[in-house]
Amino acid sequence: MTEDRLGGIERRLRALEDERDISRLITSYGPLVDAGDADAVAGLWASHGVYDVEDWIMRGRDEVRAMVNSDPHQGLITRGCCHFFGPAVITVEEDDAVAVCESVLLLRRDTGGYQVLRAGVHHFHLRRIGGQWQIVTRTARTLNGDPEARALLSAGVGGRVRLAADSAPSKPSQATSADR
């Protein structure tokens, strides 16, 4: 086997491993948040990471941890909830990645069964830090026909980062220094 061919195989294997690791990170959020494991949930984010959910912006791991430990979230857990994430579309460029997926939040009814509380889109900008993929920015919006939610879907499938200060998406390699 030639060196060029071996190098190509190594690059493809690295890309598959990156996608697998990112997919695992994203899909681990639901079980961890439903278990109330605040430290593990917070650990999915970079130390300076941002979690933007509708009109609530959490900055850093401490604020993500506080959300999981909050009375409203603990109420969901004790009642019985399921944060279920569908498969993510992932674009990796070296040590940066963009991913997008859809989710549903289910809540157990007192009368039995479950009700859908929310259907959402989740747009992620991730970075490999210290050899591990971490969330730099996660933006979540309700799938209610709003153009912003639809734009997040398109940007994620296209591998584009959504910058908070500028609604124009860019590729990960074109992200600003503030986004890095």
Buried (B, 14 or more C-beta within 10 A) or exposed (E): EEEEEEEEEEEEEEEEEBBEBBBEBBBBBBBBBBEBBBEBBBBBBBEEBBBBBEEEEBEBBEBBBBBBBEEEBEEBEEEEBBBBBEEBBBBBBEBBBBBBBBBBBBBBEEEEEBEEBBEBBBBBBBBBEEEEBBBBBBBBBBBEEEEEBEBBBEBBBEBBBBBEEEEEBBBBEEBEEEBE
